[in-house]
Amino acid sequence: MIEVDGLTVRYGGVTSLDAMSLTFEQGTCGLIGPNGAGKTTFFNVLSGFVRPAAGTVRAFGADLLSMAHYRRARWGVRRTFQTEQAIEELSVFDNVAMVHEHSGQRASGRRGDVLDAITFTGLDADPDTPVRTLGAGQRRLVEVARAVVGRPRLVLLDEPAAGLPDEETSHLAEVIRRIPEHTGALAILVDHDMSLVSACCATTAVLDFGRLIASGPTAAVLRDDAVVRAYLGVA
Protein backbone atom coordinates (compact mmCIF):
# COMPACT_ATOMS: atom_id res chain seq x y z
CA MET A 1 0.00 0.00 0.00
CA ILE A 2 1.20 3.51 -0.89
CA GLU A 3 -0.22 6.34 1.24
CA VAL A 4 0.22 9.85 -0.19
CA ASP A 5 -0.66 12.80 2.03
CA GLY A 6 -0.57 16.47 1.05
CA LEU A 7 2.08 15.97 -1.63
CA THR A 8 2.98 19.33 -3.18
CA VAL A 9 5.56 20.13 -5.85
CA ARG A 10 6.31 23.63 -7.12
CA TYR A 11 8.52 24.78 -9.99
CA GLY A 12 8.83 28.51 -9.47
CA GLY A 13 5.30 29.88 -9.72
CA VAL A 14 3.87 26.63 -11.14
CA THR A 15 2.33 24.08 -8.78
CA SER A 16 2.75 20.68 -10.46
CA LEU A 17 1.21 18.71 -7.60
CA ASP A 18 -1.25 20.50 -5.35
CA ALA A 19 -1.73 18.80 -1.95
CA MET A 20 -2.21 15.37 -3.57
CA SER A 21 -3.62 12.85 -1.08
CA LEU A 22 -4.71 9.31 -1.89
CA THR A 23 -3.98 5.66 -1.22
CA PHE A 24 -2.88 3.12 -3.80
CA GLU A 25 -3.97 -0.35 -2.70
CA GLN A 26 -2.21 -3.56 -3.72
CA GLY A 27 -2.56 -4.64 -7.35
CA THR A 28 -2.22 -2.63 -10.55
CA CYS A 29 -3.54 0.92 -10.17
CA GLY A 30 -4.08 3.52 -12.88
CA LEU A 31 -3.02 7.17 -12.79
CA ILE A 32 -4.38 9.26 -15.65
CA GLY A 33 -4.87 12.88 -16.63
CA PRO A 34 -4.18 15.27 -19.50
CA ASN A 35 -0.67 16.31 -20.49
CA GLY A 36 0.83 18.48 -17.78
CA ALA A 37 -1.47 17.10 -15.08
CA GLY A 38 1.42 16.05 -12.82
CA LYS A 39 1.61 12.32 -13.47
CA THR A 40 5.30 12.17 -14.40
CA THR A 41 6.11 14.64 -11.62
CA PHE A 42 4.51 12.20 -9.19
CA PHE A 43 6.66 9.38 -10.56
CA ASN A 44 9.72 11.61 -10.28
CA VAL A 45 8.94 12.22 -6.60
CA LEU A 46 8.60 8.49 -5.92
CA SER A 47 11.83 7.81 -7.84
CA GLY A 48 13.76 10.46 -5.93
CA PHE A 49 14.40 12.80 -8.87
CA VAL A 50 12.22 15.59 -7.45
CA ARG A 51 12.00 16.81 -3.85
CA PRO A 52 8.49 17.93 -2.90
CA ALA A 53 7.75 21.22 -1.14
CA ALA A 54 5.40 19.44 1.29
CA GLY A 55 3.73 16.13 2.00
CA THR A 56 4.56 12.54 2.83
CA VAL A 57 4.66 9.21 1.02
CA ARG A 58 4.58 5.98 3.00
CA ALA A 59 5.21 2.82 1.01
CA PHE A 60 4.46 -0.46 2.80
CA GLY A 61 5.04 1.36 6.08
CA ALA A 62 8.37 2.93 5.03
CA ASP A 63 8.92 6.68 4.71
CA LEU A 64 9.84 6.71 1.04
CA LEU A 65 10.79 10.40 0.87
CA SER A 66 13.39 10.02 3.61
CA MET A 67 15.36 7.52 1.50
CA ALA A 68 18.19 8.77 -0.70
CA HIS A 69 17.27 8.23 -4.35
CA TYR A 70 20.06 5.68 -4.85
CA ARG A 71 18.69 3.58 -1.97
CA ARG A 72 15.21 3.36 -3.41
CA ALA A 73 16.24 0.88 -6.12
CA ARG A 74 17.62 -1.47 -3.48
CA TRP A 75 14.46 -0.99 -1.41
CA GLY A 76 12.37 -1.98 -4.45
CA VAL A 77 11.36 1.02 -6.58
CA ARG A 78 11.44 0.18 -10.31
CA ARG A 79 10.37 2.34 -13.22
CA THR A 80 9.93 2.46 -16.95
CA PHE A 81 10.25 5.80 -18.74
CA GLN A 82 8.59 7.29 -21.79
CA THR A 83 12.04 7.18 -23.39
CA GLU A 84 13.53 3.68 -23.44
CA GLN A 85 16.46 3.20 -21.07
CA ALA A 86 17.88 -0.08 -22.39
CA ILE A 87 21.36 0.16 -23.90
CA GLU A 88 21.05 -0.77 -27.57
CA GLU A 89 24.46 -2.39 -27.97
CA LEU A 90 23.97 -4.72 -25.01
CA SER A 91 21.99 -7.93 -25.09
CA VAL A 92 18.54 -8.35 -23.59
CA PHE A 93 20.09 -10.42 -20.79
CA ASP A 94 22.78 -7.86 -19.95
CA ASN A 95 20.27 -5.00 -19.90
CA VAL A 96 18.08 -6.79 -17.37
CA ALA A 97 21.11 -8.00 -15.39
CA MET A 98 22.27 -4.40 -14.94
CA VAL A 99 19.13 -3.63 -12.96
CA HIS A 100 19.43 -6.83 -10.93
CA GLU A 101 22.99 -5.88 -10.00
CA HIS A 102 21.68 -2.83 -8.14
CA SER A 103 18.64 -4.53 -6.62
CA GLY A 104 20.33 -5.89 -3.52
CA GLN A 105 19.59 -9.48 -4.52
CA ARG A 106 22.19 -12.24 -4.41
CA ALA A 107 24.59 -12.31 -7.33
CA SER A 108 24.52 -16.11 -7.25
CA GLY A 109 20.85 -16.03 -8.25
CA ARG A 110 21.23 -13.37 -10.92
CA ARG A 111 21.07 -15.57 -14.00
CA GLY A 112 17.93 -17.34 -12.87
CA ASP A 113 16.24 -14.10 -11.79
CA VAL A 114 17.06 -12.38 -15.08
CA LEU A 115 15.82 -15.26 -17.22
CA ASP A 116 12.66 -15.47 -15.12
CA ALA A 117 11.94 -11.76 -15.69
CA ILE A 118 12.47 -12.11 -19.44
CA THR A 119 10.29 -15.21 -19.62
CA PHE A 120 7.56 -13.47 -17.60
CA THR A 121 7.18 -10.79 -20.28
CA GLY A 122 6.72 -13.35 -23.07
CA LEU A 123 9.53 -11.77 -25.09
CA ASP A 124 10.01 -13.93 -28.19
CA ALA A 125 13.73 -13.26 -28.59
CA ASP A 126 16.89 -14.99 -27.46
CA PRO A 127 18.24 -13.36 -24.26
CA ASP A 128 21.60 -12.91 -26.01
CA THR A 129 20.03 -10.80 -28.77
CA PRO A 130 21.26 -7.18 -28.90
CA VAL A 131 18.45 -4.78 -28.04
CA ARG A 132 19.16 -2.68 -31.16
CA THR A 133 17.88 -5.53 -33.37
CA LEU A 134 14.47 -5.75 -31.65
CA GLY A 135 11.18 -4.25 -32.78
CA ALA A 136 9.38 -1.56 -30.80
CA GLY A 137 7.05 -3.97 -29.01
CA GLN A 138 9.90 -6.27 -28.04
CA ARG A 139 11.93 -3.35 -26.70
CA ARG A 140 9.02 -2.33 -24.47
CA LEU A 141 8.99 -5.84 -23.04
CA VAL A 142 12.69 -5.48 -22.25
CA GLU A 143 11.83 -2.32 -20.30
CA VAL A 144 9.18 -4.24 -18.36
CA ALA A 145 11.62 -7.09 -17.67
CA ARG A 146 14.04 -4.52 -16.24
CA ALA A 147 11.24 -3.22 -14.02
CA VAL A 148 10.23 -6.59 -12.56
CA VAL A 149 13.62 -8.19 -11.95
CA GLY A 150 15.06 -8.39 -8.44
CA ARG A 151 11.95 -8.50 -6.23
CA PRO A 152 10.51 -5.01 -6.70
CA ARG A 153 7.99 -3.58 -4.25
CA LEU A 154 6.78 -0.69 -6.39
CA VAL A 155 6.69 -0.75 -10.22
CA LEU A 156 6.02 2.55 -12.00
CA LEU A 157 5.02 2.27 -15.66
CA ASP A 158 5.11 5.55 -17.60
CA GLU A 159 3.19 5.18 -20.89
CA PRO A 160 4.60 1.72 -21.70
CA ALA A 161 2.23 1.17 -24.66
CA ALA A 162 2.66 4.51 -26.42
CA GLY A 163 2.68 4.02 -30.20
CA LEU A 164 2.21 0.25 -30.13
CA PRO A 165 -0.35 -1.51 -32.37
CA ASP A 166 -3.41 -3.12 -30.79
CA GLU A 167 -2.04 -6.69 -30.78
CA GLU A 168 1.16 -5.72 -28.96
CA THR A 169 -0.78 -3.49 -26.56
CA SER A 170 -3.08 -6.40 -25.70
CA HIS A 171 -0.09 -8.61 -24.88
CA LEU A 172 1.48 -5.84 -22.80
CA ALA A 173 -1.80 -5.40 -20.91
CA GLU A 174 -1.76 -9.06 -19.90
CA VAL A 175 1.83 -8.75 -18.69
CA ILE A 176 1.11 -5.59 -16.69
CA ARG A 177 -2.00 -7.11 -15.14
CA ARG A 178 0.08 -10.05 -13.83
CA ILE A 179 2.92 -8.00 -12.32
CA PRO A 180 1.49 -7.92 -8.76
CA GLU A 181 0.78 -11.66 -8.76
CA HIS A 182 4.20 -12.52 -10.20
CA THR A 183 6.35 -10.20 -8.11
CA GLY A 184 4.23 -9.20 -5.11
CA ALA A 185 4.77 -5.56 -6.09
CA LEU A 186 2.25 -2.76 -6.34
CA ALA A 187 2.17 -1.42 -9.91
CA ILE A 188 1.06 2.06 -10.97
CA LEU A 189 0.27 2.55 -14.65
CA VAL A 190 0.28 5.93 -16.40
CA ASP A 191 -1.09 5.83 -19.94
CA HIS A 192 -3.42 7.74 -22.26
CA ASP A 193 -4.90 4.52 -23.66
CA MET A 194 -8.11 4.11 -21.67
CA SER A 195 -8.61 0.60 -23.01
CA LEU A 196 -5.24 -0.40 -21.56
CA VAL A 197 -5.99 1.25 -18.22
CA SER A 198 -9.40 -0.42 -18.06
CA ALA A 199 -7.91 -3.81 -18.90
CA CYS A 200 -5.14 -3.60 -16.28
CA CYS A 201 -6.39 -1.51 -13.38
CA ALA A 202 -9.13 -2.26 -10.87
CA THR A 203 -8.76 1.26 -9.48
CA THR A 204 -7.69 4.54 -11.07
CA ALA A 205 -6.87 8.06 -9.87
CA VAL A 206 -7.13 11.18 -12.03
CA LEU A 207 -4.99 14.33 -11.86
CA ASP A 208 -5.80 17.65 -13.51
CA PHE A 209 -3.49 20.66 -13.13
CA GLY A 210 -1.80 18.88 -10.23
CA ARG A 211 -5.01 18.26 -8.31
CA LEU A 212 -6.66 14.93 -7.63
CA ILE A 213 -10.16 15.16 -9.12
CA ALA A 214 -11.32 11.53 -8.87
CA SER A 215 -10.25 8.12 -7.60
CA GLY A 216 -11.89 4.76 -7.16
CA PRO A 217 -12.99 1.79 -9.30
CA THR A 218 -11.78 2.38 -12.86
CA ALA A 219 -15.13 2.00 -14.62
CA ALA A 220 -16.79 4.49 -12.28
CA VAL A 221 -13.92 6.97 -12.51
CA LEU A 222 -14.02 6.98 -16.31
CA ARG A 223 -17.73 7.88 -16.16
CA ASP A 224 -17.19 10.70 -13.65
CA ASP A 225 -18.37 14.04 -15.06
CA ALA A 226 -15.26 15.88 -13.84
CA VAL A 227 -13.02 13.33 -15.54
CA VAL A 228 -14.99 13.51 -18.79
CA ARG A 229 -14.68 17.29 -18.82
CA ALA A 230 -11.03 17.46 -17.85
CA TYR A 231 -9.54 14.53 -19.69
CA LEU A 232 -11.76 12.49 -21.96
CA GLY A 233 -13.48 15.50 -23.52
CA VAL A 234 -17.14 16.16 -24.22
CA ALA A 235 -19.05 16.34 -27.47
MOKALIN-V891121 format. One record per backbone hydrogen bond with DSSP energy under -1.0 kcal/mol. NH is the residue of the N-H (numbers start at 1). CO is the residue of the C=O. If there is no record, write none. Layout:
<<NH:CO> <NH:CO>>
//
This chain:
<<2:24> <3:58> <4:22> <5:56> <7:20> <8:54> <9:17> <11:14> <14:11> <16:9> <17:9> <18:210> <20:7> <22:4> <24:2> <29:187> <30:203> <31:189> <32:205> <37:34> <42:38> <43:39> <44:40> <45:41> <46:42> <47:43> <49:44> <50:44> <53:8> <54:8> <56:5> <58:3> <59:62> <60:1> <62:59> <64:57> <64:62> <67:64> <71:68> <75:71> <76:72> <77:72> <78:154> <80:156> <90:87> <92:129> <93:127> <95:91> <96:92> <97:93> <98:94> <100:96> <101:97> <102:99> <103:100> <110:107> <113:109> <114:110> <115:111> <116:112> <117:113> <118:114> <119:115> <120:116> <121:117> <122:119> <123:118> <125:123> <129:126> <131:90> <132:88> <133:130> <134:131> <139:135> <140:136> <141:137> <142:138> <143:139> <144:140> <145:141> <146:142> <147:143> <148:144> <149:145> <153:76> <154:76> <155:186> <156:78> <157:188> <159:190> <162:159> <164:161> <169:165> <170:166> <171:167> <172:168> <173:169> <174:170> <175:171> <176:172> <177:173> <178:174> <179:176> <182:178> <183:179> <184:180> <186:153> <187:27> <188:155> <189:29> <190:157> <194:192> <197:193> <198:194> <199:195> <200:196> <201:197> <202:28> <204:216> <205:30> <206:214> <207:32> <208:211> <210:37> <211:208> <213:206> <216:204> <218:202> <221:217> <222:218> <224:221> <228:224> <229:225> <230:226> <231:227> <232:227> <233:228>>
//
